[in-house]
Amino acid sequence: MPIFWTTLMIAICYGIINPILRSKEFNSKEWIENVDLRYRMINDLEKNNKLIGKTKEEIIELLGTEYSTDCWTKNTICYISPDPDNYAVLDHFEFVVFLNEKNKVERVENINR
């Protein structure tokens, strides 16, 4: 029984508490200046739909000029958003902004590549 409770507490800490503590409100200046903080701001961008409907130019102004285009599909913009707590050398995350045919944000997603 102690093993069960220990496992349950670890799962709660990593699955619920840790993401809440690591989340941070989006700040354009911090996003651009500190790549390691991006991962913490992604929840705010995704969950609160802060980018939906914005134009490509507005996205570049908010998220900076260090991006790649057409990285997942046509009309996508990708920003590197590494998880500083992830020690795997090969894993990295990309924050992908999907644009529609009018160059407006349709959806955003953080993808493990």
Secondary structure, 3 states (H helix, E strand, C coil): CHHHHHHHHHHHHHHHHHHHHHCCCCCHHHHHHCHHHHHHHHHHHHHCCCCCCCEHHHHHHHHCCCCEECCCCCCEEEEECCCCCCCCCCCCEEEEEEECCCCEEEEEEEEEC
